[in-house]
Amino acid sequence: MLAALVLLAAGIGMRTPTPSDEPRFALVAHQMAASGNWLIPHRGTDWYSDKPPLFMAAQAASHALTGEWRIAFLLPSLLASLGTLWLVYDLGRRLWGHRAGLWSALALLCTVQFVFQAKRGQIDPTVTFFVTAANVGILRHLLLGPDRRALWLGCFAAGLGVITKGVGVLAFLMVLPWWFARTYRWQGLSGDSGGVATWLGGALAFAAALALWLVPLAMYVHTHDSPEARAYINDIFVNQTVHRYVHPWNSFQPPWFYLEVIFTSWLPLSLALPWLLPAWRQALRERDARVLLPLAWAVLLIVFFSLTRAKRDVYIMPALPLFALCAGPWLHDILQRRRAQWVALGFVLLLALPLIALGVQALVHPSAWMLRFAEARQLGAQAASLWRAFVAMGAWMLACAAVFRLRRAGAGMLAAMAGVWLVWGLWVAPLLARASSQEPLVQRVQQVVGSGQLALVAWKEELPLAFHRKVIDFGFVTPWHEQLADAIRWQEQSPGDRWVLILADVMAPCIDKAATLDMGVTSGRDWRLYRLDAVAPACRGGVVPAGDVDDWGGIDRRR
């Protein structure tokens, strides 16, 4: 756990939120802390109905504890990931012994998706923790019980998963393989799964967790009934759940998408599948419920998310801990096999050599696409530092391969991945965050505006986060031409000291570009600053026609 803390916490406090999701949650948490309203999330002036408030509230609470947003926006992910590791180890130890639990946790710790998300200020590590806690509680009752307390805690965690992202209820899919195993008398099941009172207690625990949010929300909406409140309720409970699953509007992927995720994002653990699959098949032939229940649940979760057209790699992340749990009992023996050792060593070399070659070429004679890559990320003079980081990661991996060699290839792979993640957290991620920072733009704007008032039109979440002053907005999901109309009416109330920072793409036909101030390009977007004198006479009073560009390149801004 100490090693996991060092690995996962490396770099925390060294960077600001980076797109696409981190600034959104951080902005909501900022507004929670500033307003004191932790029940109804807000993104600017809009009610934020894409997700329940628990994760953003955790970020706001982290700021209350630490006083530093650079730590606070990452702290919930760090703590949740450490908690998930402990749960996997503890359940593996209880089912198969200490070594199996340790290997399960190590397998999870070196997996690309798990570590990458643990270092991000996003909602998925927290959801994964709650779902894993729910699964562990249910499994302890069904396999090692009766353990009513574990079951009820698991059901309570499932409820917390629901008020985090909505998917916590999927933990109860565990009942399906349990019913199958009990019907066909599989080995390893608890002799007593409890009667009606036991499961009723679980239902009450689940409902109690939901009530932590739903009861105050119902009271608030009843007291502050408004079109915004009714729209919030409809969106979060209908549009963002049922409609998003049945009739999605973005992130379309083919049915086999999650197979690609398993074989890429779940590396290097997925490299063990050629040996794990026969081992699991043998365990299932022996009717071992310890393997059936967690493995079947992971498969059911993947199937559930494969049935909808909208797919993102993080949707199946809650299946990863149980996948690692089921791998733990066999990983030590697998890594004693010569072929598995060659696979592990080959994995290290196949990552190391391209990293070194790419970094050296970029430093000596960069190709056109390397220059475009650096320019798109506004790296400028920092590009050389990024390429040196690539060389450092590749060199470390080569050193691990040379030191551990074939006989200890498994340990060498763990050490190699640990080095890569340390370089990423301490070097690469802060560098990329600095390169995409809004601070230069903010400084230029502040020099012009001074003590005047500032409003934003067609903004992204990272922009208000960068300002250390109050900024006005006219909604986020509001169409851009309506935001501009509101901004014009706002400026007309005090023309002398009210400025608007606007995305250049949405100025025509109302804003005279020649009368605006160029604030530069950041993250590929051209920003302009203007006062009321730049507004065309035809648009005065907020008469703004709907423009051709009212979205971020066709990307849904609500995601």
DOTITI-305552 format. One line per 4 residues: number of its first residue (from 0); for each residue y, x, z of C-alpha. Coordinates in Angstrom, 1 decimal, padded with zeros to 4 digits. Layout:
NUM) Y/X/Z | ...
This chain:
0) 000.0/000.0/000.0 | 002.3/002.9/000.7 | 001.6/004.3/-002.8 | 002.2/000.8/-004.3
4) 005.5/000.6/-002.4 | 006.6/003.9/-003.8 | 005.5/003.1/-007.3 | 006.9/-000.5/-007.5
8) 010.2/000.2/-005.6 | 011.1/003.3/-007.7 | 014.5/002.6/-009.2 | 015.4/-000.4/-007.1
12) 019.2/-000.4/-006.5 | 019.8/001.9/-009.5 | 020.5/-000.7/-012.2 | 022.1/-004.1/-012.8
16) 020.3/-007.2/-014.3 | 019.5/-006.8/-018.0 | 018.8/-009.6/-020.5 | 017.2/-011.9/-021.2
20) 016.1/-013.6/-018.0 | 017.4/-011.3/-015.2 | 021.2/-012.1/-015.6 | 020.4/-015.9/-015.6
24) 018.6/-015.9/-012.3 | 021.1/-013.4/-010.7 | 024.1/-015.5/-011.8 | 022.5/-018.6/-010.2
28) 021.8/-016.6/-007.0 | 025.4/-015.3/-007.0 | 026.7/-018.8/-007.2 | 024.4/-020.0/-004.5
32) 025.6/-017.3/-002.1 | 029.3/-017.9/-003.1 | 029.2/-021.7/-002.8 | 026.7/-022.2/000.0
36) 024.9/-024.8/-002.1 | 021.3/-023.5/-002.2 | 019.8/-026.8/-003.2 | 021.3/-027.5/-006.6
40) 021.3/-024.3/-008.8 | 024.4/-023.9/-011.0 | 024.9/-021.7/-014.1 | 028.6/-021.6/-014.3
44) 029.8/-025.2/-014.0 | 026.5/-026.6/-015.3 | 023.6/-027.8/-013.1 | 020.8/-025.4/-013.8
48) 017.7/-027.5/-014.3 | 015.3/-025.1/-016.1 | 013.6/-024.0/-012.9 | 013.4/-025.2/-009.3
52) 015.7/-023.2/-006.9 | 013.2/-021.3/-004.7 | 013.3/-018.0/-006.5 | 017.0/-017.9/-006.9
56) 017.4/-018.8/-003.2 | 015.1/-015.9/-002.4 | 017.5/-013.6/-004.3 | 020.5/-015.0/-002.5
60) 018.7/-014.6/000.8 | 017.9/-011.0/-000.1 | 021.6/-010.4/-000.6 | 022.3/-011.9/002.8
64) 019.9/-009.4/004.3 | 020.9/-006.3/002.2 | 024.5/-006.9/001.2 | 023.8/-005.3/-002.2
68) 023.1/-007.3/-005.3 | 021.4/-004.4/-007.1 | 018.7/-004.5/-004.5 | 018.7/-008.2/-003.9
72) 017.9/-009.3/-007.4 | 014.8/-007.2/-007.5 | 013.6/-007.5/-003.9 | 011.7/-010.8/-004.2
76) 009.7/-009.4/-007.1 | 008.9/-006.3/-005.2 | 007.8/-008.1/-002.0 | 005.8/-010.7/-004.0
80) 004.0/-008.0/-006.0 | 003.1/-006.1/-002.8 | 001.8/-009.4/-001.3 | -000.3/-010.1/-004.4
84) -001.9/-006.6/-004.2 | -002.7/-007.1/-000.5 | -004.3/-010.6/-001.2 | -006.5/-009.2/-004.0
88) -007.6/-006.3/-001.8 | -008.3/-008.5/001.2 | -010.3/-011.1/-000.7 | -012.2/-008.3/-002.5
92) -013.0/-006.7/000.8 | -014.3/-009.9/002.3 | -016.4/-010.8/-000.7 | -017.9/-007.4/-001.7
96) -016.7/-004.7/000.8 | -013.8/-002.3/001.2 | -014.5/-000.2/-002.0 | -014.6/-003.3/-004.2
100) -011.3/-004.6/-002.7 | -009.7/-001.2/-003.2 | -010.7/-000.9/-006.8 | -009.5/-004.5/-007.5
104) -006.1/-003.7/-006.1 | -005.9/-000.3/-007.9 | -006.9/-002.1/-011.2 | -004.1/-004.6/-010.7
108) -001.6/-001.9/-009.7 | -002.1/000.1/-012.9 | -002.0/-002.9/-015.3 | 001.0/-002.8/-017.6
112) 002.1/-006.5/-017.2 | 001.8/-006.5/-013.4 | 003.9/-003.3/-012.9 | 006.4/-004.1/-015.6
116) 007.1/-007.6/-014.1 | 007.1/-006.2/-010.6 | 010.1/-004.1/-011.6 | 012.0/-007.0/-013.1
120) 014.2/-009.6/-011.4 | 012.3/-012.5/-012.9 | 010.5/-015.4/-011.5 | 006.9/-014.6/-012.6
124) 005.9/-012.1/-009.8 | 006.9/-014.7/-007.2 | 005.0/-017.5/-008.9 | 002.0/-015.1/-009.3
128) 002.1/-014.4/-005.6 | 002.1/-018.1/-004.6 | -000.7/-019.0/-007.0 | -002.8/-016.0/-005.9
132) -002.2/-017.0/-002.2 | -003.3/-020.6/-003.1 | -006.4/-019.3/-004.9 | -007.3/-016.9/-002.0
136) -007.0/-019.7/000.6 | -009.2/-022.0/-001.4 | -011.8/-019.3/-002.2 | -012.0/-018.2/001.4
140) -012.8/-021.8/002.4 | -015.2/-022.4/-000.5 | -017.0/-019.1/-000.4 | -016.6/-017.7/003.1
144) -015.9/-020.8/005.1 | -015.6/-023.2/006.3 | -012.0/-022.0/006.9 | -009.7/-025.0/007.1
148) -006.7/-022.9/008.1 | -007.1/-020.7/005.0 | -007.5/-023.8/002.8 | -004.4/-025.5/004.2
152) -002.4/-022.3/003.9 | -003.6/-022.1/000.3 | -002.6/-025.6/-000.4 | 000.8/-025.0/001.1
156) 001.2/-021.9/-001.1 | 000.3/-024.0/-004.1 | 003.2/-026.3/-003.2 | 005.6/-023.4/-002.9
160) 004.4/-022.4/-006.4 | 005.4/-025.8/-007.7 | 008.9/-025.5/-006.3 | 009.2/-022.1/-007.8
164) 008.1/-022.7/-011.4 | 006.0/-025.8/-011.4 | 002.6/-024.2/-012.2 | 001.4/-023.9/-008.6
168) -000.6/-027.1/-009.0 | -002.9/-025.3/-011.4 | -004.5/-023.5/-008.4 | -006.4/-026.8/-007.9
172) -008.3/-026.1/-011.1 | -010.6/-024.1/-008.8 | -012.2/-027.4/-007.8 | -013.9/-027.6/-011.3
176) -016.0/-024.4/-011.1 | -016.7/-025.1/-007.4 | -018.0/-028.6/-008.3 | -020.2/-027.1/-011.0
180) -021.6/-024.4/-008.7 | -022.3/-026.9/-005.9 | -024.0/-029.3/-008.3 | -026.3/-026.6/-009.6
184) -026.8/-024.9/-006.2 | -025.3/-021.5/-006.9 | -025.5/-018.7/-004.5 | -022.6/-017.6/-002.2
188) -021.0/-021.0/-001.6 | -020.0/-022.0/001.9 | -022.5/-024.3/003.5 | -019.7/-026.7/004.6
192) -016.8/-027.4/002.3 | -015.4/-030.0/004.7 | -015.1/-033.7/004.7 | -012.4/-036.1/003.7
196) -010.2/-035.0/006.7 | -010.3/-031.4/005.6 | -009.2/-032.1/002.1 | -006.7/-034.7/003.3
200) -005.2/-031.9/005.4 | -004.9/-029.8/002.3 | -003.1/-032.5/000.4 | -000.7/-033.0/003.3
204) 000.0/-029.2/003.4 | 000.7/-029.3/-000.4 | 003.0/-032.3/000.1 | 004.8/-030.6/003.0
208) 005.7/-027.6/000.8 | 007.0/-030.0/-001.9 | 009.0/-031.9/000.6 | 010.9/-028.8/001.6
212) 012.7/-029.2/-001.7 | 012.1/-032.8/-002.9 | 013.3/-034.6/000.3 | 016.7/-032.8/000.5
216) 017.1/-033.1/-003.3 | 016.4/-036.9/-003.1 | 018.9/-037.3/-000.3 | 021.6/-035.2/-002.2
220) 021.1/-037.1/-005.4 | 021.2/-040.4/-003.6 | 024.4/-039.5/-001.8 | 026.1/-037.8/-004.9
224) 024.9/-040.1/-007.6 | 026.4/-039.1/-011.0 | 025.5/-038.7/-014.6 | 025.0/-035.0/-014.0
228) 022.6/-035.7/-011.1 | 020.6/-038.1/-013.1 | 020.5/-035.7/-016.1 | 019.3/-032.9/-013.7
232) 016.5/-035.0/-012.3 | 015.3/-036.1/-015.8 | 015.5/-032.6/-017.2 | 013.7/-030.7/-014.4
236) 010.9/-033.3/-013.9 | 010.4/-034.6/-017.4 | 011.9/-032.3/-020.1 | 011.1/-029.0/-018.5
240) 007.5/-030.0/-017.6 | 005.8/-032.7/-019.7 | 008.0/-032.4/-022.8 | 008.0/-028.6/-022.7
244) 004.2/-028.5/-022.7 | 003.6/-031.3/-025.1 | 006.5/-031.0/-027.4 | 007.9/-027.4/-027.0
248) 011.0/-026.2/-028.7 | 010.6/-022.4/-028.7 | 008.2/-019.5/-028.2 | 005.7/-020.7/-030.8
252) 002.6/-018.6/-031.0 | -000.9/-019.0/-032.6 | -003.9/-020.2/-030.4 | -005.3/-016.7/-030.1
256) -002.0/-015.3/-028.7 | -003.3/-014.7/-025.2 | -006.2/-012.6/-026.5 | -003.6/-010.2/-027.8
260) -001.9/-010.3/-024.4 | -005.1/-009.4/-022.6 | -005.9/-006.5/-024.9 | -002.4/-005.1/-024.8
264) -000.4/-006.2/-021.7 | -003.5/-006.0/-019.5 | -004.2/-002.4/-020.4 | -005.7/-000.2/-019.1
268) -007.9/-002.7/-017.2 | -008.9/-004.5/-020.4 | -010.5/-001.2/-021.6 | -013.3/-001.9/-019.1
272) -014.2/-005.2/-020.8 | -017.2/-003.7/-022.8 | -018.8/-002.9/-019.5 | -017.5/-005.8/-017.4
276) -018.7/-008.5/-019.7 | -022.4/-007.6/-019.3 | -022.0/-007.2/-015.6 | -020.3/-010.6/-015.3
280) -023.1/-012.1/-017.5 | -025.7/-010.7/-015.2 | -023.9/-012.0/-012.1 | -023.6/-015.5/-013.6
284) -027.3/-015.4/-014.5 | -028.0/-014.7/-010.9 | -025.8/-017.7/-010.0 | -023.3/-015.7/-008.0
288) -020.5/-018.1/-007.1 | -018.3/-015.2/-006.0 | -017.9/-014.3/-009.7 | -018.0/-017.8/-011.2
292) -015.2/-019.4/-009.2 | -012.4/-016.8/-009.7 | -013.4/-015.9/-013.2 | -013.8/-019.5/-014.4
296) -010.4/-020.3/-012.9 | -008.8/-017.4/-014.8 | -010.4/-018.7/-018.0 | -009.3/-022.3/-017.4
300) -005.7/-021.1/-016.8 | -005.7/-019.2/-020.1 | -007.2/-022.2/-022.0 | -004.6/-024.5/-020.4
304) -001.7/-022.5/-021.7 | -003.4/-021.9/-025.1 | -003.5/-025.6/-025.8 | 000.3/-025.8/-026.1
308) 002.2/-024.3/-029.0 | 004.7/-022.6/-026.7 | 003.3/-019.4/-025.4 | 004.8/-016.4/-023.6
312) 002.9/-013.5/-022.2 | 003.9/-014.2/-018.6 | 002.5/-017.7/-018.6 | -001.0/-016.3/-017.9
316) 000.1/-013.6/-015.5 | -001.3/-015.7/-012.5 | -004.8/-015.1/-014.0 | -004.4/-011.4/-013.8
320) -005.0/-010.9/-010.1 | -008.3/-012.8/-010.2 | -009.3/-011.0/-013.3 | -008.8/-007.7/-011.4
324) -010.6/-009.2/-008.4 | -013.7/-009.8/-010.5 | -013.5/-006.3/-012.0 | -013.4/-004.5/-008.6
328) -017.1/-004.5/-007.7 | -018.1/-002.7/-010.9 | -015.1/-000.4/-011.7 | -016.3/002.6/-009.7
332) -019.7/002.6/-011.4 | -018.2/002.0/-014.8 | -016.0/005.1/-014.4 | -019.1/007.2/-013.7
336) -020.3/006.5/-017.2 | -019.6/009.1/-019.9 | -018.4/006.6/-022.5 | -016.1/005.0/-020.1
340) -014.7/008.4/-019.1 | -014.0/009.2/-022.8 | -012.3/005.8/-023.2 | -010.0/006.5/-020.2
344) -009.2/010.0/-021.4 | -008.6/008.8/-024.9 | -006.3/006.1/-023.6 | -004.2/008.8/-021.9
348) -004.1/011.0/-024.9 | -003.3/008.1/-027.3 | -000.2/007.3/-025.2 | 000.8/010.9/-024.5
352) 000.8/012.4/-028.0 | 002.9/009.7/-029.7 | 005.4/009.8/-026.8 | 005.8/013.5/-027.2
356) 006.0/013.4/-031.0 | 008.5/010.6/-031.0 | 010.7/012.2/-028.4 | 010.7/015.6/-030.1
360) 011.4/014.2/-033.5 | 014.3/012.1/-032.1 | 015.8/015.1/-030.4 | 015.4/017.5/-033.4
364) 015.6/015.4/-036.5 | 015.9/011.6/-035.8 | 014.8/009.3/-038.5 | 016.9/006.3/-039.7
368) 015.1/003.8/-037.6 | 015.5/005.9/-034.5 | 019.3/006.0/-035.1 | 019.3/002.2/-035.6
372) 017.3/001.8/-032.4 | 019.8/003.8/-030.4 | 022.8/002.1/-032.1 | 021.4/-001.4/-031.4
376) 021.2/-000.6/-027.7 | 024.5/001.1/-027.6 | 023.0/004.3/-026.3 | 025.5/006.6/-027.9
380) 025.3/010.1/-026.2 | 022.7/008.8/-023.8 | 020.2/008.5/-026.6 | 019.1/012.1/-026.1
384) 018.4/011.4/-022.4 | 016.1/008.5/-023.5 | 014.2/010.7/-025.9 | 013.8/013.4/-023.2
388) 012.3/010.7/-021.0 | 009.7/010.0/-023.7 | 008.8/013.7/-023.8 | 008.6/013.9/-020.0
392) 006.3/010.9/-019.9 | 004.1/012.3/-022.6 | 004.0/015.7/-021.0 | 003.0/014.3/-017.6
396) 000.2/012.3/-019.2 | -001.1/015.5/-021.0 | -000.9/017.4/-017.7 | -003.0/014.6/-016.0
400) -005.6/014.8/-018.8 | -005.8/018.6/-018.4 | -006.0/018.6/-014.6 | -008.5/015.7/-014.1
404) -010.4/016.2/-017.3 | -013.4/014.1/-018.4 | -015.3/014.0/-015.1 | -012.4/012.4/-013.2
408) -010.9/010.6/-016.1 | -010.4/007.4/-014.1 | -008.3/009.1/-011.5 | -006.4/010.9/-014.3
412) -005.6/007.6/-015.9 | -004.3/006.2/-012.6 | -002.1/009.3/-012.1 | -000.9/009.2/-015.7
416) 000.2/005.6/-015.4 | 001.8/006.2/-012.0 | 003.9/009.0/-013.5 | 005.0/006.8/-016.5
420) 006.1/004.0/-014.2 | 008.0/006.4/-012.0 | 009.9/007.8/-015.0 | 010.5/004.3/-016.2
424) 011.9/003.1/-012.9 | 014.0/006.2/-012.0 | 015.1/007.2/-015.5 | 014.6/004.9/-018.4
428) 015.4/001.5/-016.9 | 018.7/002.6/-015.3 | 019.6/004.4/-018.5 | 019.0/001.3/-020.7
432) 020.9/-000.9/-018.1 | 023.9/001.4/-018.2 | 023.9/001.5/-022.0 | 023.9/-002.4/-022.2
436) 026.4/-002.8/-019.3 | 029.3/-005.2/-019.7 | 031.5/-003.0/-017.5 | 033.4/-001.3/-020.4
440) 034.2/-004.7/-021.8 | 035.2/-006.0/-018.4 | 037.5/-003.0/-017.7 | 039.3/-003.5/-021.1
444) 039.8/-007.2/-020.4 | 041.0/-006.6/-016.9 | 043.6/-004.1/-018.1 | 045.1/-006.8/-020.4
448) 044.8/-009.8/-018.2 | 045.9/-008.3/-014.9 | 046.6/-011.0/-012.4 | 046.4/-013.7/-015.1
452) 043.7/-016.4/-015.3 | 040.6/-015.8/-017.5 | 038.2/-018.2/-019.1 | 035.0/-017.6/-021.1
456) 033.8/-019.4/-024.3 | 030.4/-018.9/-025.8 | 029.3/-016.6/-023.0 | 026.0/-015.2/-021.8
460) 025.0/-014.9/-018.2 | 025.5/-011.1/-017.9 | 029.2/-011.5/-018.7 | 030.4/-013.4/-015.6
464) 028.2/-011.2/-013.4 | 030.1/-008.1/-014.5 | 033.5/-009.5/-013.5 | 034.7/-008.8/-010.0
468) 037.1/-011.7/-010.1 | 037.0/-015.5/-010.6 | 036.4/-016.6/-014.2 | 036.6/-020.1/-015.6
472) 033.9/-021.6/-017.8 | 033.5/-024.9/-019.6 | 029.7/-025.1/-019.4 | 026.9/-023.0/-020.8
476) 024.7/-025.4/-022.7 | 027.8/-027.3/-023.9 | 028.3/-026.9/-027.6 | 030.6/-024.0/-028.4
480) 033.2/-026.1/-030.3 | 033.5/-028.4/-027.2 | 033.9/-025.3/-024.9 | 036.7/-024.1/-027.2
484) 038.4/-027.5/-027.1 | 038.3/-027.5/-023.3 | 039.6/-024.0/-023.3 | 042.6/-024.9/-025.5
488) 043.5/-027.9/-023.3 | 043.2/-025.6/-020.2 | 045.5/-023.0/-021.7 | 048.1/-025.6/-022.7
492) 048.6/-026.4/-019.0 | 049.9/-022.9/-018.3 | 050.3/-021.0/-021.6 | 051.9/-017.8/-020.1
496) 049.1/-016.5/-017.9 | 045.9/-018.0/-019.2 | 043.6/-015.9/-021.3 | 040.3/-016.7/-023.1
500) 037.6/-014.3/-023.9 | 035.6/-015.6/-026.8 | 032.8/-014.6/-029.1 | 034.3/-013.8/-032.4
504) 031.8/-015.8/-034.4 | 033.1/-019.1/-033.0 | 036.9/-018.6/-033.5 | 037.2/-020.1/-036.9
508) 039.0/-022.2/-037.9 | 041.0/-022.7/-034.7 | 041.8/-019.1/-033.5 | 043.9/-016.7/-035.7
512) 041.9/-013.4/-035.5 | 045.1/-011.4/-036.2 | 046.7/-012.8/-033.1 | 043.7/-011.9/-030.9
516) 043.0/-008.6/-029.1 | 039.8/-006.8/-030.0 | 037.8/-006.1/-026.9 | 035.0/-004.3/-028.7
520) 031.3/-004.9/-029.3 | 028.8/-005.1/-026.5 | 025.1/-006.0/-026.9 | 025.8/-006.5/-030.6
524) 028.4/-009.2/-030.0 | 032.1/-008.9/-031.0 | 034.5/-010.2/-028.3 | 038.1/-011.2/-028.7
528) 040.8/-012.0/-026.1 | 043.7/-014.4/-026.8 | 046.4/-016.6/-025.4 | 047.6/-020.0/-026.6
532) 049.8/-018.5/-029.3 | 046.6/-017.6/-031.3 | 045.5/-021.2/-031.5 | 046.2/-022.9/-034.8
536) 048.6/-025.9/-034.7 | 045.9/-028.2/-036.1 | 043.6/-027.5/-033.0 | 046.3/-028.0/-030.4
540) 045.3/-030.6/-027.8 | 041.7/-029.6/-028.1 | 041.1/-031.0/-031.6 | 038.3/-028.6/-032.6
544) 035.8/-029.4/-035.4 | 032.2/-028.7/-034.9 | 031.5/-025.3/-036.3 | 028.6/-024.0/-038.3
548) 027.6/-021.5/-035.5 | 026.9/-023.3/-032.3 | 023.9/-021.4/-031.0 | 022.8/-017.8/-030.4
552) 021.2/-017.2/-033.8 | 019.1/-020.4/-033.5 | 017.7/-019.3/-030.1 | 017.6/-022.0/-027.4
556) 020.1/-020.9/-024.8 | 018.4/-023.0/-022.1 | 015.2/-020.9/-022.0
